[in-house]
């Protein structure tokens, strides 16, 4: 079952509370959580969990990877 963005945010927050999380994992979670929150702010109606590319393109819309070409 695919989780939604709110579940993903909650899961990251819950994991960050754990004092046993190593520093590398903590940095990843903090960065991902920040990106998820920004994504949620710019896509308030979004319910599905965004992909890493969705998160990247939300913050870097001019990146070549994010360009959309119409045919």
C-alpha positions as CSV (number, residue, x, y, z in Angstrom):
1,X,0.0,0.0,0.0
2,X,1.4,3.4,-1.0
3,X,1.5,6.0,1.7
4,X,0.5,9.6,1.3
5,X,2.6,12.7,1.8
6,X,1.1,13.3,5.3
7,X,2.1,9.8,6.4
8,X,5.6,10.3,5.0
9,X,6.0,13.6,6.9
10,X,4.7,12.0,10.1
11,X,7.1,9.0,9.7
12,X,10.1,11.2,9.2
13,X,9.2,13.3,12.2
14,X,8.7,10.2,14.3
15,X,12.0,8.8,13.3
16,X,13.8,12.1,14.0
17,X,12.5,11.9,17.6
18,X,14.5,8.7,18.1
19,X,17.8,9.5,19.8
20,X,19.4,6.4,18.3
21,X,19.2,7.6,14.7
22,X,22.7,8.1,13.4
23,X,23.9,11.6,12.2
24,X,23.9,10.7,8.5
25,X,20.4,9.3,8.7
26,X,19.3,12.3,10.7
27,X,20.7,14.7,8.0
28,X,18.9,12.8,5.3
29,X,15.6,12.8,7.2
30,X,15.8,16.5,8.0
31,X,16.5,17.4,4.4
32,X,13.8,15.1,3.1
33,X,11.3,16.5,5.6
34,X,12.1,20.1,4.6
35,X,11.5,19.1,0.9
36,X,8.3,17.3,1.7
37,X,7.0,20.4,3.7
38,X,7.9,22.7,0.8
39,X,6.2,20.4,-1.6
40,X,3.1,20.3,0.5
41,X,3.0,24.1,0.7
42,X,3.2,24.4,-3.1
43,X,0.8,21.5,-3.8
44,X,-1.8,21.9,-1.0
45,X,-4.2,19.4,-2.7
46,X,-1.5,16.7,-3.1
47,X,-2.2,13.5,-1.3
48,X,0.1,11.0,-3.0
49,X,3.7,10.7,-1.8
50,X,6.0,12.6,-4.2
51,X,9.0,10.9,-5.7
52,X,12.5,12.2,-5.1
53,X,12.3,13.7,-8.6
54,X,9.1,15.5,-7.7
55,X,10.7,16.9,-4.7
56,X,13.8,18.0,-6.7
57,X,11.8,19.6,-9.4
58,X,9.6,21.4,-6.9
59,X,12.7,23.1,-5.6
60,X,14.6,23.4,-9.0
61,X,11.9,23.9,-11.7
62,X,14.5,25.2,-14.2
63,X,16.7,22.1,-14.0
64,X,17.1,20.2,-17.2
65,X,15.6,17.1,-15.6
66,X,12.5,19.0,-14.8
67,X,11.7,20.5,-18.2
68,X,8.5,19.4,-19.8
69,X,8.3,19.3,-23.6
70,X,5.1,19.3,-25.5
71,X,4.8,17.4,-28.7
